[in-house]
Each structure stands twice: as structure tokens, then as C-alpha cells.
Amino acid sequence: MYSVSPTVYSVTELNNYVKSLLDNNDNLKNVFVTGEISNFKNHYSGHMYMTIKDEGGAIKAVMFSSYASRLKFVPENGMKVIIFGSVSLYSKDGSYQLYITDMQPDGIGALNLAYEQLKEKLLKEGLFNQENKKAIPVFPQKIGVATAPDGAAVRDVFSVLKRRFPLAEIVFCPVAVQGASAAPEIANAIKLFNDKNACDVLIIGRGGGSLEDLWAFNEEILARAIFESKIPIISAVGHETDFTIADFVADLRAPTPSAAAELAVPDIIELKSDLLGLKQHLTVLIKNRINYEREYLENAEKRLSILSPVNKILNLRQELINLYEKIVNLIEIKLNDEKSKILVLSGKLNALSPLDVLSRGYSISYSNESPIKSVKDVEIGDNIKVKVTDGEIFASVTEVKGK
């Protein structure tokens, strides 16, 4: 039996009362709790629901989207974490739970964990694959640069570009390279360069710093902007030992901003030297070709001269002249031989010729153009012709006298 009339609470009133006790307890307003995540659920609203447990117990926990959006890593079941938040009661079901405002991995930094998680995710998606890399142009006409306007990196890049390849135009887009706005700004700059087709190759980066300083280049938004860029991108973040997600996605990674400028353009001094060497080599090749073609032409001219119809006619004409002269010589020789024979025969004929006899005082008589060989060949009264050495004598037979 109760000695006094008891106070009767409704369930809601009791829960609200207990909630007020928890909410007004300073020891439970800012509390650190370590444990392992289980039953993790990332709600579409952005809220994260989970259970934090250890060997001896478990407690429900919630992290609303306004706090969850600040996390650099993605919580997972089985992950051991250190939680900061407050303890309160959820009036509808009367269960108390942790309301998380911050969370860190236990044993590894949140940034390191976020880096490894994003790296593994993008690797599986193929954003680091070599076949997706675009070639850096050999002779770019326009070089884009996206970095902080007041840092040493931009001065180094400009200095190297102007020294190595002053023929190229530099298109500069100032962006933040540190802080929450840096990654979206650089991503927007990449998109702007592509939309305007403003350059042939783009350098993004900054000088060295801590992991926190370089974190903008580990953001997923920037990694995807680099991957989607049609313009080849050279990533130059920090020092030679610094590696960021942007380095893995970019078409080419440079250890420093200055090195990125050297990789982006050729050296004009080396180009001049190479051109001079090529000029000399080309001059030698041209001279050799000219000499070869001249020799070939001379040989062709000789062959053409041999095969030419004109030369063939001239050669035949010369052969004809030679044959003519030979025939003439042979005829002359033959004539001389025959003349010699005629002279010999003439001498012999002259020795036997009556005319030769006439020259010695003898004469020949003719009757009716026939030589008179006998007295019987004429009669008295016949007209006869007497041939002497210097003419003819006409006479009449007055007497015929036999031997």
C-alpha cells in the first residue's frame, strides 16, 4: 500500500523526463566513445545509422547529414572508430542513443583512410588505367595553367614555360588550391577550359604542404573532372614524394610544378640544335641525290645516244660513205689493173698492128673497102685507096703485074 497518492506518468511523459535528465547532464553532452561499427546504414537523406559495440555491450547511434557530410571517409561495418557526440533518448521508442557530431578512425587518420578508400574505388572503376591516358602534344600552341595566383608554383611554371618555349601562349585560370572550395574550383576550371577549347594541354597543381594542405587534389569531384577532360592534363602537386588521387587520374604526373612545365613543352634551344642538325643532314642528302640523279641522267643520255634513230642513221650513213670509198678504191684498183693489162695488150697489139707497119714507111691498099692482098683482087681501071701513116691516097690501076 502506498502511503501517498502516486504520480502516474504517461509513456511519453516518462520518456521526455528521462530525455531531459540525459540532455541536462553535462557529462553526457560532450562524450568520446570508442567501439566497432555494426548495422551501418547510409540513408538516402544523408543521415547515417549504426550500432557501436564492444565486447561487453552495444549502443545505437545516429549521425545526421549536416555532420556526416563533413566526414573525409566512409564508415563501414567492422571499422573501429572514436566518436564524439552526446547521449540522449529517442522518445518514440524509449531507447537512448549516441548523437554523433564527429567521427575518426581509430588507429589511422581519417584523411589517410579516405585517401585509400577513394583510391581503391576509382581504381576499380578504371580511372587510373593507362589506356585511358591521353598523349601530351609535342608542340602545344596554348598551355593552360590552373593554380593559385599568388603562390610560388605559378611563378615557377610561367618562368619555365617562357624560357623553354616562348612561342606558346599561356592561358591562366586562378583557383584556390587549399580549403573546402578548392576542389570544386579546380574542377570548374577544367570544365571551362574544355568548354572553351582554350588550350592544348592543361597543368593543374600547387606547391608542397601537409596532407591537409593537399587534400583538394584527393577529392572525388576533381578526380572525375580530370578523367572526363578531353584536354590532356598534367598533375603537379607538392613535392616529388607527394602522391595524390589527381596524380593517378591525370594523363601525366609531374613531381613538381616546374617539372610539369618542362614536360608540357619542348626546349626551343634543343629544337634549334635539332633543326640545324637536320638541315645539315638534309643538305648532304640533297647533294647526294643531285649527284646521283646527274650521273643517272648522264648514263641515260649515253644510252639514248646509242639507241637514238638519228645517231643510228648517222652511223649507217658513215658506214655507207666508208663502203662507197671502199668501192671507189676497189674500182680504181681494178681499173688500174685493167689499164695495166690494156697497156700490155696494147703494146703487143701495136707490135702486130698494120698501122705500126705503116709508120715505118709501108702502106695498105683497099679496093671497095677490102684490103688488096693479091693482084687478083684488082683489075686495070679499078679505083683503089692507099692508106699511109698520115692519111689516104686515092689512085687508079693502070697496070697489074703478077709475081
Residue pairs with C-beta under 8 A, 6 or more apart in sequence:
9 17
11 94
12 91
14 94
15 89
15 91
15 92
15 94
16 91
18 89
18 94
18 96
19 88
19 89
19 91
22 28
22 87
22 88
22 89
22 96
23 29
23 86
23 88
25 87
28 86
28 87
28 88
29 86
30 84
30 85
30 86
31 84
31 85
31 86
31 87
31 98
32 82
32 83
32 84
33 52
33 59
33 82
33 83
33 85
33 98
34 54
34 80
34 81
34 82
34 83
34 106
35 52
35 53
35 54
35 59
35 80
35 81
35 83
36 52
36 53
36 54
36 78
36 79
36 80
36 81
37 50
37 51
37 52
37 75
37 76
37 77
37 78
37 79
37 80
37 81
38 50
38 51
38 52
38 53
38 58
38 77
38 78
39 49
39 50
39 51
39 77
40 48
40 49
40 50
40 75
40 76
40 77
41 48
41 49
41 50
42 48
42 74
42 75
43 49
45 65
46 64
46 65
46 68
46 69
47 62
47 63
47 64
47 65
47 68
48 62
48 63
48 68
48 75
48 100
49 60
49 61
49 62
50 60
50 61
50 62
50 63
50 75
51 58
51 59
51 60
51 61
52 58
52 59
52 61
52 81
52 83
52 98
53 59
59 96
59 97
59 98
60 95
60 97
60 98
61 83
61 85
61 97
61 98
61 99
61 100
62 97
62 98
62 99
62 100
63 85
63 99
63 100
63 101
63 103
64 99
67 100
67 101
67 102
70 102
71 103
71 110
71 114
72 110
72 111
72 113
72 114
72 215
73 105
73 110
73 111
73 113
73 114
73 117
74 114
74 117
75 81
75 103
79 105
80 105
80 106
80 107
81 103
81 104
81 105
81 106
82 103
82 104
82 105
82 106
83 98
83 100
83 102
83 103
84 100
84 101
84 102
84 103
85 98
85 99
85 100
85 101
85 102
86 98
86 99
86 101
87 96
87 97
87 98
87 99
88 96
88 97
88 99
89 95
89 96
89 97
90 96
90 97
103 110
104 110
105 113
109 211
111 211
111 212
111 215
111 218
112 211
114 218
115 211
115 218
115 245
118 218
118 220
118 223
118 245
119 245
119 248
122 128
122 220
122 223
122 245
122 248
122 249
123 248
126 132
127 223
127 224
127 227
127 248
127 249
128 248
128 249
132 227
133 251
133 252
134 230
134 231
134 232
134 251
135 232
135 251
136 201
136 232
136 234
136 251
136 252
136 263
136 264
137 200
137 201
137 232
138 266
139 266
140 168
140 199
140 200
140 201
140 264
140 265
141 167
141 168
141 169
141 200
142 168
142 169
142 170
142 171
142 198
142 199
142 200
143 161
143 168
143 169
143 170
143 171
143 199
143 200
143 201
143 202
143 203
143 264
143 265
144 171
144 172
144 173
144 193
144 198
144 199
144 201
144 202
144 203
144 231
145 154
145 157
145 158
145 170
145 171
145 172
145 173
145 202
145 203
146 172
146 173
146 174
146 175
146 186
146 189
146 190
146 193
146 202
146 203
146 204
147 153
147 154
147 157
147 174
147 175
147 177
147 203
147 204
147 205
147 206
147 257
148 154
148 174
148 175
148 176
148 177
148 178
148 206
149 172
149 174
151 177
151 206
151 207
152 207
153 177
153 205
153 206
153 207
153 236
153 257
154 172
154 257
156 256
156 257
156 258
156 261
157 203
157 236
157 257
157 258
157 260
157 261
158 170
158 172
158 261
159 261
160 258
160 261
160 262
161 168
161 170
161 261
161 264
161 265
162 170
164 261
164 262
164 265
164 266
164 267
164 268
165 265
165 266
165 267
165 268
166 268
167 268
168 265
171 193
171 198
171 199
173 189
173 192
173 193
175 182
175 185
175 186
175 189
176 182
176 185
176 186
176 216
177 186
177 205
177 206
177 216
178 206
178 209
178 213
178 215
178 216
179 216
182 216
183 216
183 217
183 219
183 221
183 222
184 221
186 204
186 216
186 217
186 222
186 225
187 221
187 222
187 224
187 225
189 204
190 202
190 204
190 222
190 225
190 226
190 229
190 231
190 233
191 225
192 198
193 199
193 202
193 229
193 231
194 229
194 230
194 231
197 231
199 231
200 231
200 232
201 231
201 232
201 233
201 234
201 264
202 229
202 231
202 232
202 233
202 234
203 233
203 234
203 236
203 254
203 257
203 260
203 261
203 264
204 217
204 226
204 233
204 234
204 235
204 236
204 237
204 246
204 250
205 217
205 234
205 235
205 236
205 237
205 238
205 254
205 257
205 260
206 214
206 217
206 237
206 238
206 257
207 238
207 257
208 214
208 238
208 239
208 242
209 238
214 237
214 238
214 242
214 244
216 222
217 235
217 237
217 244
217 245
217 246
217 247
218 244
218 245
218 246
219 245
220 245
222 245
222 246
223 245
223 246
223 249
226 233
226 235
226 246
226 249
226 250
227 249
232 251
232 252
233 250
233 251
233 252
234 250
234 251
234 252
234 253
234 254
234 260
234 263
234 264
235 244
235 246
235 247
235 249
235 250
235 252
235 253
235 254
235 260
236 253
236 254
236 255
236 256
236 257
236 259
236 260
237 244
237 246
237 247
238 244
238 256
239 255
239 256
240 255
240 256
243 253
247 253
252 263
254 260
254 262
254 263
305 311
350 356
354 362
354 364
355 389
358 364
358 387
358 388
358 389
359 389
363 386
363 387
363 388
363 389
363 393
364 371
364 386
364 387
365 371
365 372
365 384
365 385
365 386
365 387
366 372
366 384
366 385
366 386
366 387
367 377
367 378
367 382
367 383
367 384
367 385
369 385
370 377
372 378
372 384
375 400
375 401
375 402
375 403
378 384
378 397
378 400
379 397
379 400
380 397
380 398
380 399
380 400
381 396
381 397
382 396
382 397
383 394
383 395
383 396
383 397
384 394
384 395
384 396
384 397
385 392
385 393
385 394
385 395
386 392
386 393
386 394
386 395
387 393
